[in-house]
Amino acid sequence: MKKIIIALILLLPVTSFAQVPAFPMAFWGTATVDGIAAPAGATIRVYGGTSKIGEVTVMSGGVYGYTEPTKQKLLVEETTGSLSFTIQAPSINGGIETQGVVPITHDSFEAGETMQKTLDFELTTQVTSGRSSSGGGGSGGGGRRSSASTPAITQPLVLGQSTTTPATEEERRIQLQKQLITLLVQLVALLQQRASL
């Protein structure tokens, strides 16, 4: 009995100084990109500052996590400060990881918390443009103002994208192709919007 008590006394300092990691935080819900369900296979990441602290793959229908305790969720490691979300898929933003135009955030890490969060990534900004048309006739008929949403040609915020000049000719060519694809997609969206007016 004395040996057991002595062993417990010797182990007490070791266990009292051992740091136990916090339980992860978990998110579940759906993800959309410009109002359309995120494609299956897209990767959603969570960052605490510049450190990646969680990652999950989007399932069918834009679902990235489920309410059931035994099913997939977006698990997040302990961090300080706010959390920010990104999405990456070959069919989104030329395959470059992005936060979108308006970053999606969560205030802080809460150990053991599981919560539903709908992630609505916006890759194009919506600008209201007005046109007025004057009515005919001698009485100076009224004008009509119509507003239409047109995508502005802007580059979404991107995490992990280098701002330095690519080192090789191949890297420059790939970067130029990605920029050209992004520009063409935005141009087609703008032309479709104008054609519907």
C-alpha positions in Angstrom: 0.0 0.0 0.0 2.9 2.4 0.8 4.4 1.8 -2.7 1.1 2.8 -4.3 0.9 6.0 -2.3 4.5 6.9 -3.0 4.0 6.2 -6.8 0.9 8.4 -6.8 2.8 11.2 -5.0 5.6 11.0 -7.6 3.2 11.0 -10.5 1.2 13.9 -9.2 3.6 16.7 -10.3 3.9 15.2 -13.8 0.1 15.0 -14.3 -0.6 18.5 -12.8 1.9 20.2 -15.2 0.8 18.2 -18.3 -1.2 20.5 -20.7 -4.4 18.9 -21.9 -5.4 20.2 -25.4 -8.8 21.8 -25.7 -11.7 19.9 -27.4 -12.1 21.0 -31.0 -14.8 23.3 -32.2 -17.1 21.9 -34.9 -19.2 23.5 -37.7 -21.8 21.9 -40.0 -24.1 23.2 -42.6 -24.1 24.2 -46.3 -21.8 26.2 -48.5 -22.8 28.3 -51.6 -20.8 30.2 -54.1 -22.6 33.2 -55.6 -25.9 31.7 -54.4 -25.3 28.2 -56.0 -24.4 25.1 -53.9 -20.7 24.6 -53.7 -19.5 21.8 -55.9 -18.9 18.3 -54.3 -15.2 17.9 -53.7 -14.5 21.6 -52.9 -12.3 22.2 -49.9 -13.4 24.5 -47.1 -10.6 25.7 -44.8 -10.6 27.6 -41.5 -7.8 30.0 -40.5 -6.9 31.5 -37.2 -4.9 34.5 -38.4 -2.7 33.0 -41.1 -2.6 29.4 -39.6 -4.8 26.8 -41.1 -6.7 25.2 -38.1 -9.4 23.1 -39.9 -10.4 21.6 -43.3 -13.3 19.7 -44.7 -14.5 18.4 -48.1 -17.9 19.5 -49.5 -20.3 16.7 -50.1 -23.2 16.7 -52.6 -25.7 19.6 -52.5 -23.1 21.9 -51.0 -23.2 20.1 -47.6 -19.9 20.4 -45.7 -21.0 18.9 -42.4 -24.0 17.1 -40.7 -25.9 17.6 -37.5 -25.6 13.8 -36.5 -22.7 13.3 -34.0 -21.2 10.4 -36.0 -21.1 12.1 -39.3 -18.6 14.5 -40.9 -18.1 18.0 -39.5 -15.6 20.8 -40.0 -13.3 20.4 -36.9 -11.4 23.4 -35.8 -8.3 23.4 -33.6 -7.8 25.8 -30.6 -6.8 29.3 -31.6 -7.1 32.9 -30.4 -8.9 35.6 -32.2 -11.5 35.3 -35.0 -11.8 32.5 -37.5 -12.0 33.0 -41.2 -13.3 30.6 -43.9 -12.1 30.0 -47.4 -13.1 27.7 -50.3 -11.1 26.1 -53.1 -12.2 24.0 -56.1 -11.0 23.7 -59.7 -14.3 25.2 -60.9 -14.1 28.2 -58.5 -11.9 31.3 -59.0 -9.6 29.4 -61.4 -8.8 26.9 -58.7 -7.3 29.5 -56.4 -8.3 29.4 -52.7 -10.4 32.4 -51.9 -12.3 34.1 -49.1 -14.6 35.8 -51.6 -15.3 39.5 -51.8 -16.7 39.7 -48.3 -14.8 37.4 -45.9 -16.8 35.0 -43.8 -15.7 35.0 -40.2 -16.7 33.7 -36.7 -15.9 35.7 -33.6 -13.8 33.2 -31.6 -12.9 29.6 -30.9 -15.1 27.9 -28.3 -13.8 24.5 -27.1 -16.3 21.7 -27.6 -18.9 23.9 -29.3 -20.8 22.5 -32.3 -22.7 24.9 -34.4 -24.5 25.3 -37.7 -23.0 27.9 -40.0 -24.1 28.6 -43.6 -21.2 29.7 -45.7 -22.3 32.0 -48.5 -19.1 32.9 -50.5 -19.6 35.8 -52.9 -17.0 36.0 -55.7 -18.5 39.0 -57.5 -19.6 42.3 -56.1 -23.0 43.5 -56.9 -23.3 47.1 -58.2 -26.5 48.9 -58.7 -26.6 50.9 -61.9 -29.5 53.3 -62.8 -30.8 54.4 -66.1 -33.5 56.9 -66.7 -35.7 57.2 -69.7 -37.8 60.2 -70.3 -41.4 59.9 -71.5 -42.5 61.6 -74.7 -45.2 64.2 -75.2 -45.6 67.9 -74.5 -46.4 67.4 -70.8 -42.9 66.1 -70.1 -43.8 62.6 -68.9 -42.2 61.0 -66.0 -38.9 59.1 -65.9 -38.4 55.5 -64.9 -35.4 54.3 -63.0 -34.4 50.7 -63.3 -31.7 49.1 -61.3 -29.8 46.0 -62.3 -27.1 44.0 -60.6 -24.0 43.7 -62.6 -20.9 42.0 -61.5 -18.0 44.3 -61.0 -14.7 43.1 -62.4 -12.8 42.8 -59.2 -10.4 40.1 -57.9 -11.7 38.4 -54.8 -9.5 38.3 -51.7 -7.2 35.3 -51.9 -5.3 33.6 -49.0 -2.0 31.9 -49.7 -1.5 33.6 -53.1 2.0 34.9 -53.6 2.4 38.6 -54.6 5.9 38.1 -55.8 6.7 37.7 -59.5 6.7 34.0 -60.6 10.2 32.6 -60.9 9.9 30.6 -64.1 8.4 31.2 -67.5 6.0 28.2 -66.9 4.8 29.8 -63.6 4.2 33.1 -65.4 2.3 31.4 -68.2 0.1 29.5 -65.7 -0.6 32.7 -63.7 -1.5 34.6 -66.8 -3.8 31.8 -67.9 -5.6 31.8 -64.5 -6.0 35.6 -64.7 -7.3 35.4 -68.3 -9.9 32.7 -67.3 -11.1 34.8 -64.3 -11.4 37.9 -66.6 -13.3 35.9 -69.3 -15.7 34.4 -66.7 -16.4 37.9 -65.3 -16.8 39.3 -68.9 -19.3 36.6 -69.9 -21.3 37.3 -66.7 -21.4 41.0 -67.4 -22.5 40.4 -71.0 -25.2 38.0 -69.9 -26.4 40.6 -67.4 -26.5 43.4 -70.0 -28.3 41.2 -72.5 -31.1 40.5 -70.0 -31.7 44.3 -69.5 
